[in-house]
Amino acid sequence: MRAEDLPRHLARGPLAPLYVVSGDEPLLAIEAQDAIRAAARAAGYTERSVLHADARYDWSQLTGATQGMSLFSERRIVEIRLPSGKPGKEGGEALTAHAQSPAPDVLTLLALPALDYKARKAAWVAAVEAAAVWVEVSKIERQALPDWIGQRLARQQQRARRAALDFIADRVEGNLLAAHQEIGKLGLLYPAGELTLEQVSEAVLDVARFDLWTLPQAMLAGDRVRVLRTLQALRAEGEALPLVLWAITEEVRTLLRLRGLLDRGLPWAQAAREVWVRREKEALTQRAVQRADPSQLGRLLARCAEVDRLFKGLRPRGTDSDPWLELADIACAVGAGRYTAPGAPPYASRSAVPS
């Protein structure tokens, strides 16, 4: 189930013997785990054991924690924290056995990172998934972030217009733990009711964090401001330029291949499968490829090769001496469906990605 559906499940009851919370959004994962613990305590699970399963963990301790008699409580919560998501052979067998034969009066909570497609095919995952309530914690994407902030403000009897919500979202993107703190701060600073943009801008710090995988989404959406902010952050945080170039080049290649398949008459769904478009990027990719022109994409791909040579000290004629500025031009041009030739006035301001 989705994390947002968990409260309704817990309110209905009864509790399941095994819960899994899987995801890479720390705030939402912590909140889901807290909700399960609170429901368990209300149901009489008064003792709690926490098992940190690292690479050297002795999985026989799981049997001891779940099967041993307690001197203080008849009902227990056993938490298994598996930060790698990979229990190994011994751990996989232990988790499979535990899922297939749950101990009475024990509620198990297994905390995992988000598992990729290959990891979800493991035998132990199938066994656990068949026996557990699996709570999937999804990341809050940028387009959904203002609504999420609005919901959080409503919990403290506050509200804000869209401009103020967008302002907050720009400053907390990619950092929900800090977003939670900034929203709480607004609750302390101002009374219940509507918050003005001025109040929000005075109170909310810029705590946004961007990772490399934020960039393709901003590119596909044609969001120039977000593209440039992301590149600024990646550069400031010391992200390797070849890796950023690779991410941009892959998006250009994907759009070029998609455009070719669609022009040959393939339906969108089949073309997307052919080039492995991820589900969460399908809508953005489809809109971007509709704006794209194959000749422009080809020139952008050639320009990516020029940036690669520039990074290696071989500066092609007509390019900027700073490869980050060249990347900014290319990244902004991808989502806009238009191309800026080397030497022409840049699509993205050359002062937008400072050194």
C-alpha positions as CSV (number, residue, x, y, z in Angstrom):
1,M,0.0,0.0,0.0
2,R,1.0,3.6,-0.3
3,A,2.2,5.4,2.8
4,E,-0.7,7.8,2.7
5,D,-3.1,4.8,2.9
6,L,-1.4,3.4,6.0
7,P,-3.4,5.5,8.7
8,R,-6.7,4.1,7.4
9,H,-5.4,0.6,7.5
10,L,-4.1,1.0,11.1
11,A,-7.4,2.6,12.2
12,R,-9.4,-0.3,10.8
13,G,-7.3,-3.0,12.4
14,P,-6.5,-5.7,13.3
15,L,-2.7,-5.3,12.9
16,A,-0.8,-7.7,10.7
17,P,2.1,-9.7,12.2
18,L,4.6,-8.3,9.7
19,Y,5.0,-4.8,8.2
20,V,7.6,-3.6,5.7
21,V,8.4,0.1,5.2
22,S,10.4,0.5,2.0
23,G,11.5,3.8,0.5
24,D,14.3,6.4,0.3
25,E,12.4,9.4,1.7
26,P,13.6,9.5,5.3
27,L,10.8,11.8,6.7
28,L,8.0,9.8,5.3
29,A,9.6,6.4,6.2
30,I,10.1,7.6,9.8
31,E,6.5,8.8,10.0
32,A,5.2,5.5,8.6
33,Q,7.2,3.5,11.1
34,D,6.1,5.8,14.0
35,A,2.4,5.2,13.0
36,I,2.9,1.5,13.1
37,R,4.6,1.6,16.5
38,A,1.9,3.8,17.9
39,A,-0.8,1.5,16.7
40,A,1.1,-1.5,18.1
41,R,1.5,0.1,21.5
42,A,-2.2,0.9,21.6
43,A,-2.9,-2.8,20.8
44,G,-0.8,-3.9,23.8
45,Y,2.6,-4.4,22.2
46,T,4.6,-2.9,25.0
47,E,8.1,-4.3,24.6
48,R,10.3,-3.3,21.6
49,S,13.6,-4.8,20.2
50,V,15.6,-3.2,17.4
51,L,17.9,-5.3,15.3
52,H,20.5,-3.5,13.1
53,A,21.2,-6.0,10.3
54,D,24.5,-4.9,8.7
55,A,26.8,-7.0,6.6
56,R,28.2,-8.9,9.6
57,Y,24.8,-9.4,11.3
58,D,24.2,-12.8,13.0
59,W,20.8,-13.7,11.7
60,S,20.3,-16.3,14.5
61,Q,19.5,-13.3,16.7
62,L,16.3,-12.9,14.8
63,T,15.1,-16.2,16.0
64,G,16.1,-15.4,19.5
65,A,14.3,-12.0,19.4
66,T,11.1,-13.4,18.1
67,Q,10.9,-16.9,19.8
68,G,12.4,-16.2,23.2
69,M,10.0,-15.6,26.1
70,S,9.8,-12.1,27.5
71,L,9.8,-11.5,31.3
72,F,8.0,-8.2,31.0
73,S,5.6,-8.3,28.1
74,E,3.3,-10.8,26.4
75,R,3.3,-8.8,23.1
76,R,6.5,-7.5,21.5
77,I,7.6,-5.3,18.5
78,V,10.7,-6.5,16.8
79,E,12.2,-4.0,14.3
80,I,14.7,-5.1,11.7
81,R,16.6,-2.3,10.1
82,L,18.3,-3.4,6.8
83,P,19.8,-0.2,5.4
84,S,21.4,-2.0,2.4
85,G,18.3,-3.9,1.4
86,K,20.5,-7.0,0.9
87,P,20.4,-9.5,3.7
88,G,22.6,-12.1,1.9
89,K,21.9,-15.8,1.7
90,E,21.7,-16.4,5.4
91,G,19.6,-13.3,6.0
92,G,17.3,-14.1,3.1
93,E,16.7,-17.6,4.5
94,A,16.0,-16.2,7.9
95,L,13.5,-13.6,6.7
96,T,11.8,-16.2,4.5
97,A,11.4,-18.6,7.4
98,H,10.2,-15.8,9.7
99,A,7.6,-14.6,7.1
100,Q,6.3,-18.0,6.5
101,S,6.0,-18.9,10.2
102,P,5.5,-15.7,12.2
103,A,5.9,-15.9,16.0
104,P,2.7,-15.4,18.0
105,D,2.3,-12.2,19.9
106,V,5.2,-10.6,17.9
107,L,4.7,-7.7,15.4
108,T,7.7,-7.4,13.1
109,L,8.6,-4.2,11.4
110,L,11.2,-4.4,8.6
111,A,12.7,-1.1,7.4
112,L,14.2,-1.2,3.9
113,P,15.4,1.3,1.3
114,A,13.6,1.4,-2.0
115,L,14.3,-1.8,-3.9
116,D,15.0,-1.8,-7.6
117,Y,13.5,-4.1,-10.1
118,K,16.2,-6.8,-9.7
119,A,16.1,-6.8,-5.9
120,R,12.3,-7.2,-5.9
121,K,12.7,-10.5,-7.8
122,A,14.7,-12.1,-4.9
123,A,13.1,-15.1,-3.3
124,W,13.1,-13.6,0.2
125,V,11.3,-10.5,-1.0
126,A,8.6,-12.6,-2.6
127,A,8.2,-14.6,0.7
128,V,8.0,-11.4,2.8
129,E,5.7,-9.6,0.4
130,A,3.3,-12.5,0.4
131,A,3.0,-12.4,4.2
132,A,3.4,-8.7,5.0
133,V,1.7,-5.4,4.7
134,W,4.2,-3.7,2.4
135,V,4.2,0.1,2.7
136,E,5.8,1.8,-0.2
137,V,7.2,5.2,0.6
138,S,7.4,7.2,-2.6
139,K,9.4,10.4,-3.1
140,I,7.5,13.7,-3.3
141,E,8.2,15.0,-6.8
142,R,8.6,18.7,-7.4
143,Q,5.2,19.1,-9.1
144,A,3.5,17.5,-6.1
145,L,5.5,19.4,-3.5
146,P,3.3,22.6,-3.2
147,D,0.2,20.4,-2.5
148,W,2.1,18.4,0.1
149,I,3.2,21.6,1.8
150,G,-0.3,22.8,1.8
151,Q,-1.5,19.6,3.5
152,R,1.2,19.9,6.1
153,L,0.2,23.5,6.8
154,A,-3.4,22.5,7.2
155,R,-2.4,20.2,10.0
156,Q,-1.4,23.2,12.0
157,Q,-4.5,25.3,10.9
158,Q,-2.6,27.4,8.4
159,R,-2.9,27.9,4.7
160,A,-1.2,29.8,1.9
161,R,-1.9,30.8,-1.7
162,R,-0.2,29.0,-4.5
163,A,2.6,31.6,-4.9
164,A,3.6,31.2,-1.3
165,L,3.5,27.4,-1.6
166,D,5.6,27.5,-4.7
167,F,8.1,29.8,-2.9
168,I,8.4,27.2,0.0
169,A,8.7,24.3,-2.5
170,D,11.6,26.0,-4.3
171,R,13.5,26.3,-1.1
172,V,12.9,22.9,0.4
173,E,13.0,20.7,-2.7
174,G,14.8,17.4,-2.2
175,N,15.0,17.9,1.6
176,L,11.8,16.9,3.2
177,L,13.3,16.7,6.7
178,A,14.3,20.3,6.4
179,A,10.8,21.1,4.9
180,H,9.2,19.6,7.9
181,Q,11.3,21.9,10.2
182,E,10.5,25.0,8.1
183,I,6.8,24.2,8.1
184,G,6.9,23.7,11.8
185,K,8.7,27.0,12.2
186,L,5.9,28.8,10.3
187,G,3.5,27.3,12.9
188,L,5.5,28.8,15.7
189,L,6.0,32.2,14.2
190,Y,2.5,32.9,12.9
191,P,-1.0,32.2,14.2
192,A,-3.6,30.0,12.5
193,G,-5.0,31.3,9.3
194,E,-3.6,32.4,5.9
195,L,0.1,33.0,5.5
196,T,1.2,35.8,3.1
197,L,4.0,35.5,0.6
198,E,5.9,38.2,2.6
199,Q,5.6,36.2,5.8
200,V,6.8,33.0,4.1
201,S,9.7,34.7,2.3
202,E,10.9,36.2,5.6
203,A,10.8,32.9,7.5
204,V,11.7,30.1,5.2
205,L,15.4,29.3,4.6
206,D,16.8,28.0,1.3
207,V,17.5,24.4,2.3
208,A,16.8,22.8,-1.1
209,R,19.0,19.8,-2.1
210,F,19.3,18.6,-5.7
211,D,20.7,15.2,-6.8
212,L,21.7,14.2,-10.2
213,W,18.4,12.5,-10.9
214,T,16.5,15.8,-10.4
215,L,18.1,17.2,-13.5
216,P,16.5,15.0,-16.2
217,Q,13.0,15.7,-14.9
218,A,13.6,19.5,-15.0
219,M,15.0,19.2,-18.5
220,L,12.1,17.2,-19.8
221,A,9.6,19.6,-18.2
222,G,11.4,22.6,-19.9
223,D,11.7,24.2,-16.5
224,R,14.7,26.5,-17.2
225,V,14.9,28.0,-13.7
226,R,14.9,24.5,-12.1
227,V,17.5,23.3,-14.6
228,L,19.8,26.1,-13.7
229,R,19.3,25.9,-10.0
230,T,20.0,22.1,-10.1
231,L,23.2,22.7,-12.1
232,Q,24.3,25.4,-9.7
233,A,23.7,23.0,-6.7
234,L,25.5,20.1,-8.4
235,R,28.5,22.3,-9.2
236,A,28.6,23.8,-5.7
237,E,28.4,20.3,-4.1
238,G,31.3,19.1,-6.2
239,E,29.4,16.6,-8.5
240,A,31.7,15.2,-11.1
241,L,31.1,16.9,-14.4
242,P,31.4,13.7,-16.5
243,L,28.5,12.2,-14.6
244,V,26.3,15.3,-15.1
245,L,27.2,15.2,-18.8
246,W,26.3,11.5,-19.0
247,A,22.9,12.2,-17.4
248,I,22.2,14.9,-20.0
249,T,23.5,12.9,-22.9
250,E,21.3,9.9,-22.0
251,E,18.2,12.0,-22.0
252,V,19.1,13.4,-25.5
253,R,19.8,9.9,-26.8
254,T,16.5,8.6,-25.4
255,L,14.5,11.4,-27.0
256,L,16.3,10.9,-30.3
257,R,15.6,7.2,-30.3
258,L,12.0,7.8,-29.3
259,R,11.4,10.4,-32.0
260,G,12.8,7.9,-34.5
261,L,10.5,5.1,-33.3
262,L,7.4,7.3,-33.3
263,D,8.2,8.7,-36.7
264,R,8.3,5.1,-38.0
265,G,4.7,4.6,-36.7
266,L,5.2,2.8,-33.4
267,P,2.6,3.6,-30.7
268,W,3.9,5.5,-27.7
269,A,3.6,2.6,-25.3
270,Q,5.7,0.3,-27.5
271,A,8.3,2.9,-28.2
272,A,8.6,3.7,-24.4
273,R,9.2,0.0,-23.7
274,E,11.8,-0.2,-26.4
275,V,14.0,2.5,-24.9
276,W,13.2,1.7,-21.2
277,V,11.4,4.9,-20.2
278,R,10.9,4.8,-16.5
279,R,7.2,4.9,-15.4
280,E,7.6,8.0,-13.3
281,K,9.1,9.9,-16.3
282,E,6.6,8.7,-18.9
283,A,4.4,11.7,-19.0
284,L,7.3,14.2,-19.0
285,T,9.1,12.3,-21.7
286,Q,6.0,12.0,-23.9
287,R,5.5,15.7,-23.8
288,A,9.1,16.5,-24.4
289,V,9.4,14.1,-27.4
290,Q,6.4,15.7,-29.0
291,R,8.2,19.1,-28.9
292,A,11.5,17.6,-30.1
293,D,12.9,17.8,-33.6
294,P,15.3,15.0,-34.7
295,S,17.8,17.3,-36.3
296,Q,17.9,19.5,-33.3
297,L,18.4,16.5,-31.0
298,G,21.2,15.3,-33.3
299,R,23.0,18.6,-33.0
300,L,22.5,18.6,-29.2
301,L,24.1,15.1,-29.1
302,A,27.0,16.3,-31.1
303,R,27.3,19.3,-28.7
304,C,27.5,16.9,-25.8
305,A,30.5,15.3,-27.4
306,E,32.1,18.8,-27.7
307,V,31.6,19.3,-24.0
308,D,33.3,16.0,-23.3
309,R,36.3,17.2,-25.4
310,L,36.2,20.6,-23.6
311,F,36.4,18.9,-20.2
312,K,39.4,17.0,-21.4
313,G,41.2,20.2,-22.4
314,L,40.4,20.0,-26.1
315,R,38.3,23.2,-26.7
316,P,36.3,23.1,-29.9
317,R,35.9,26.3,-31.8
318,G,32.8,28.3,-30.8
319,T,32.3,26.8,-27.4
320,D,32.6,28.5,-24.0
321,S,35.7,27.8,-22.0
322,D,33.6,26.7,-19.1
323,P,31.9,23.3,-19.7
324,W,29.3,23.9,-17.1
325,L,28.0,26.9,-19.1
326,E,27.8,24.7,-22.2
327,L,25.9,22.1,-20.2
328,A,23.4,24.7,-19.1
329,D,22.7,25.7,-22.6
330,I,22.2,22.1,-23.7
331,A,20.1,21.1,-20.8
332,C,17.8,24.2,-21.2
333,A,17.5,23.5,-25.0
334,V,16.4,19.9,-24.5
335,G,13.1,20.5,-22.8
336,A,12.4,23.6,-24.8
337,G,12.5,21.7,-28.1
338,R,14.9,24.2,-29.6
339,Y,18.6,24.3,-30.2
340,T,21.2,27.0,-29.5
341,A,24.1,26.6,-31.9
342,P,27.7,27.1,-30.6
343,G,28.6,30.8,-30.9
344,A,25.0,32.0,-31.0
345,P,23.3,33.9,-28.2
346,P,22.8,31.3,-25.5
347,Y,19.4,30.0,-24.6
348,A,20.3,30.0,-20.9
349,S,22.0,33.1,-19.5
350,R,25.8,32.6,-19.3
351,S,25.7,34.2,-15.9
352,A,23.2,31.8,-14.6
353,V,25.6,29.1,-13.6
354,P,28.3,30.9,-11.6
355,S,31.7,29.5,-10.9
